[in-house]
Amino acid sequence: MVYVNGNSISNSDNLCLYDYLIREGYKISFVAVECNGFIVPKNQYKEKILTDGDVIEVVSFVGGG
């Protein structure tokens, strides 16, 4: 299991972080991602394979006034 924003998800497809974010509808330009306590640079999203036990926090930036 992988934990994303406190929810457990199965990663039987061995997705990379980028593919997971796209599948879930996140806009890559407007998110920041932490994995196991470390910020993941955007240029590493395609390299980071989600593995059992990973704890991911995804933060979306929203504009407004």
Beta strands, then each sheet from edge to edge (+ up, - down):
strand 1: 2-4
strand 2: 7-9
strand 3: 31-35
strand 4: 38-40
strand 5: 55-60
sheet 1: 2+ 1- 5- 3+ 4-
end
